[in-house]
């Protein structure tokens, strides 16, 4: 410095911390590895809980909307077994199995965590009667025989000239309409 003057130094204000020098450390190589191991452990635990443990498995099967149709029959038709992990349950396949029952118009299967499956059923409703061999078939508007009874129900119309194939018949739809 010209003239031999000392450079001015700044003193920190009382109670403040001195400024830290910039860090000279680079990235810590083990930190990324540690985070990866922890993430894999968490994912493994979740996969085990969903698929391999007995924590989230089917313990109860509830059936709703099954008026006139035994719940045990719906459960059996679904093919869902107690102990099946809820994550592995294919609700669409189970619903299509239930829909194969003649009395079922439609079905949906849903999970209710932690351990319940709910099967919601819409049953077919008879719209007319068809005489058949001394008995009477109760038929829905789509021509599906809902059930057969020994005597004609008074509250349903009788289709006198029934087509050979009831299912999908225009005559049945017209008579039921």
C-alpha positions in Angstrom: 0.0 0.0 0.0 1.4 3.5 -0.8 2.3 5.5 2.2 2.5 2.5 4.4 -1.1 2.6 5.5 -2.6 -0.5 6.9 -5.6 -2.0 5.1 -8.9 -1.4 6.8 -10.3 -4.6 8.4 -13.9 -5.0 9.1 -14.8 -6.2 12.5 -17.9 -8.4 12.8 -20.8 -6.8 14.7 -21.1 -7.9 18.3 -23.2 -11.1 18.5 -22.8 -12.1 14.9 -21.0 -15.1 13.6 -18.0 -14.9 11.5 -18.5 -15.8 7.8 -17.7 -19.4 7.0 -15.2 -20.1 4.3 -16.8 -21.9 1.3 -16.9 -25.7 1.6 -14.2 -27.5 -0.2 -15.8 -30.9 0.1 -17.2 -32.4 -3.1 -20.2 -34.7 -3.3 -20.2 -37.5 -0.7 -20.3 -40.8 -2.6 -22.0 -42.9 0.1 -24.9 -40.5 0.5 -26.5 -41.6 -2.9 -25.9 -45.2 -2.1 -27.5 -44.9 1.3 -30.6 -43.1 -0.1 -31.0 -45.9 -2.8 -30.8 -48.6 -0.2 -33.4 -47.0 2.0 -35.7 -46.5 -1.0 -35.3 -50.1 -2.0 -36.1 -51.2 1.5 -39.2 -49.2 1.6 -40.4 -50.5 -1.8 -39.6 -54.0 -0.7 -41.6 -53.6 2.5 -44.6 -52.2 0.6 -44.5 -55.0 -1.9 -44.3 -57.6 0.9 -47.3 -56.0 2.7 -49.4 -56.0 -0.5 -48.5 -59.3 -2.0 -46.8 -61.6 0.4 -48.1 -60.9 3.9 -51.4 -61.8 5.6 -52.0 -58.1 6.4 -54.1 -57.1 3.3 -55.9 -60.3 2.3 -59.5 -61.2 1.7 -61.2 -62.1 5.0 -64.8 -61.0 4.3 -66.9 -61.0 1.2 -70.0 -58.8 1.3 -72.8 -59.2 -1.2 -75.3 -56.3 -1.8 -78.4 -56.0 -4.1 -78.9 -59.7 -4.2 -82.7 -59.7 -3.5 -84.0 -63.2 -4.0 -80.6 -64.6 -4.7 -78.6 -66.3 -1.9 -75.4 -64.5 -1.0 -73.5 -67.8 -0.7 -74.3 -68.6 -4.4 -72.9 -65.2 -5.4 -69.8 -65.7 -3.4 -69.2 -69.2 -4.8 -69.8 -67.9 -8.4 -67.2 -65.1 -7.9 -64.4 -67.5 -7.3 -62.8 -65.3 -4.7 -61.2 -67.2 -1.9 -60.4 -66.1 1.6 -56.7 -65.4 2.0 -56.2 -64.0 -1.5 -54.1 -60.8 -1.4 -56.3 -57.8 -2.2 -53.7 -56.5 -4.6 -53.9 -59.7 -6.7 -57.7 -59.7 -6.9 -59.0 -59.3 -10.4 -62.4 -57.7 -9.8 -63.4 -57.7 -13.5 -62.9 -61.5 -13.8 -64.9 -62.1 -10.6 -67.7 -59.8 -11.7 -68.0 -61.6 -15.1 -68.2 -65.0 -13.2 -71.1 -63.6 -11.1 -72.8 -62.3 -14.2 -73.0 -65.8 -15.6 -75.7 -66.5 -13.0 -79.0 -66.4 -14.8 -80.6 -64.1 -12.2 -77.8 -61.5 -12.4 -78.1 -58.6 -14.8 -74.8 -57.0 -13.8 -72.2 -57.2 -11.0 -69.3 -55.1 -9.8 -66.5 -56.1 -7.4 -64.6 -53.6 -5.3 -62.0 -53.7 -2.6 -62.6 -52.3 0.9 -59.3 -52.2 2.7 -58.0 -53.7 4.8 -59.7 -57.1 4.3 -63.1 -56.9 2.6 -64.4 -57.5 -0.9 -67.8 -56.0 -1.9 -69.8 -57.7 -4.7 -72.7 -55.4 -5.8 -75.3 -57.2 -7.8 -78.2 -56.0 -10.0 -80.7 -58.8 -10.2 -82.9 -59.4 -13.2 -86.6 -58.5 -12.8 -89.3 -60.5 -14.4 -91.4 -58.5 -16.9 -93.7 -61.2 -18.3 -94.7 -64.9 -18.1 -94.3 -67.6 -20.7 -96.2 -70.9 -20.3 -93.9 -73.9 -20.6 -94.9 -77.5 -20.1 -97.5 -76.9 -17.3 -95.2 -74.4 -15.6 -94.5 -70.8 -16.1 -91.2 -69.1 -16.9 -90.6 -65.6 -15.6 -88.8 -63.7 -18.3 -87.0 -60.3 -18.1 -87.2 -57.7 -21.0 -84.1 -59.2 -22.6 -85.7 -62.6 -22.9 -83.7 -64.3 -20.1 -85.6 -66.7 -18.0 -85.3 -65.5 -14.4 -86.9 -68.5 -12.9 -89.6 -71.1 -13.4 -92.7 -71.3 -11.1 -95.6 -73.7 -10.8 -98.4 -71.1 -11.2 -98.8 -67.9 -13.2 -98.2 -64.8 -11.2 -101.2 -62.5 -11.5 -99.1 -59.3 -11.7 -97.2 -60.3 -14.8 -98.6 -60.4 -18.4 -98.7 -63.7 -20.2 -96.9 -63.9 -23.6 -99.3 -66.3 -25.4 -97.3 -66.9 -28.6 -93.7 -67.2 -27.4 -90.9 -67.2 -30.0 -88.7 -70.3 -30.2 -85.7 -68.3 -28.8 -86.7 -65.9 -26.0 -83.3 -64.3 -25.5 -83.0 -61.1 -27.6 -86.4 -61.5 -29.1 -88.2 -58.4 -30.4 -91.5 -60.0 -29.4 -90.4 -60.3 -25.8 -89.1 -56.7 -25.8 -92.4 -55.5 -27.2 -94.5 -57.5 -24.7 -92.3 -56.4 -21.7 -92.2 -52.7 -22.8 
